[in-house]
Amino acid sequence: MITSSDVDIRGEGSLFSDQNPSEMDALCPSPPGPSRPQRNYERIGGRTGTSYASFCQTLIHLLKGNLGTGLLGLPLAVKNAGLVLGPVSLLCMGVIAVHCMRLLVKCSHHLSVKINRPSLTYGEAAQYGMENVSWLRRHSQWGRRTVNLFLIITQLGFCCVYFVFLSDNVKQVVEAANATTFSCQINYTNQTQVLVPSFDSRLYMLFFLPAFILLVFTPNLKYLAPLSLVANLVMTASLVLIYFYSLTNITYPINLPSVGRAKDYPLFFGTAIFAFEGIGVVLPLENKMQRPQSFTLVLYLGMSIVTFLYISLGTIGYMCFGEHIGGSITLNLPNCWTYQAVKLLYCFGIFITFALQFYVPAEILIPPVVARVSERWETAVDLLLRTVLVIFTCALAILIPELDLVISLVGSVSSSFLALIFPPILQIITFHTEGLSPLVTVKNVVISLIGLVGFLTGTYIAIEEIINRNVHKHEETFSSYMVQ
């Protein structure tokens, strides 16, 4: 039976446990006490208690879960797709991504009522959805494990992006320090002028490594809540200044291609789906909302704002900086202290956010291992595993120190599965015995195929570009060595 498998899973001690934590769980923990069977009024009426979030709080968390480094990389994504095709594609991808989020919530509601549970995580929804199909029932735990695996890959991929983002931006600020002025009138359409070359960006990553390790040692992420609030405020202020500069420095006439090269479009897909991959916070937010029946409105309102910001910044940033746009729009800001401060403030926000992103894979991987050691060694093993995971993400970032390609690769490999491929399949297996119309089935298959094609082509092109850039760098290094 479906209801018995939950007990089996909790006892197996697998590395891929049945819990799908999110960064929202860290700052908005569930209320204490045993779980109880779901009643109809929990979906129809409201919930009480300080641990549940209001409409506005849920909206803010949804926005925070979708706005990060991916937003800053969208101008380059628009360049890869074209000035007309890029915004249109972002709109289409936003509609599909929101639809998939709604499918996930719908399937979670249906399955939670069926198995008499108050709420489900993404992994549990996948597991119980597979138990709904007779020939998949024996292997239903692999549904949960697969979702957990892609959650781990996605979140650790985010952490890798943060390493590259911080190193690139801080390196640029340091190298341009001698030329930085208080005047921001000049439009540098290439990128921040570098006058004093410093260390390789990979050395900056190693410099940040101890700080990240100490950050993830925080015993409870609630201690970081004040810093997280400050980080959100400074990132918001920085984003406003980026919009202001980009809007006021667009050069006319605009002679940019309406449609990009076909070979570059998979890179657009990877960057765009990386930005839209906020599906991991959807169920935790809905589960912790005071009035969960209002979550659909929160979802549509929040994602409409997110989609607008994505399309506007991607288009405006590309129009402002043109063919010279970098992997992050911050790398194109001018040599003045205002915009150098924008980079540093955004770096601070990303640094604090690292702990929230790291929380997800840490809570999936570490507790089952710690449970196998004696109580005396629990703390030491926990800290050791956290250190190893951070070093692992740093090593991956050092191997691929290309911000735009790391973002595209992470988006293509893992975000495409969580955001596009899994939700339509989940709806098919959840409602297959309840008269799912052929049109809905075809629609779901088409969405999953779009995600699969994006995964294959995006991963291939991103890896190919990574190899080409590394070969080019080695050739340049060898040539300079021979000249000397």
Secondary structure, 3 states (H helix, E strand, C coil): CHHHHHHHHHHHCCCCCCCCCCHHHHHCCCCCCCCCCCCHHHHHCCCCCCCCECHHHHHHHHHHHHCCHHHHCHHHHHHHHCCCHHHHHHHHHHHHHHHHHHHHHHHHHHHHHHCCCCCCCHHHHHHHHHHCCHHHHHHCHHHHHHHHHHHHHHHHHHHHHHHHHHHHHHHHHHHCHHHCECCCCCCCCCCCCCCCCCCCHHHHHHHHHHHHHHHHCCCCHHHHHHHHHHHHHHHHHHHHHHHHHHHHCCCCCCCCCCCCCHHHHHHHHHHHHHHHCCHHHHHHHHHCECCHHHHHHHHHHHHHHHHHHHHHHHHHHHHHHHHHCCCCHHHHCCCEHHHHHHHHHHHHHHHHHHHHHHHHHHHHHHHHHHCCCCHHHHHHHHHHHHHHHHHHHHHHHHHCCCHHHHHHHHHHHHHHHHHHHHHHHHHHHHHCCCCCCHHHHHHHHHHHHHHHHHHHHHHHHHHHHHHHHHHHHHHHHHHHHHHC
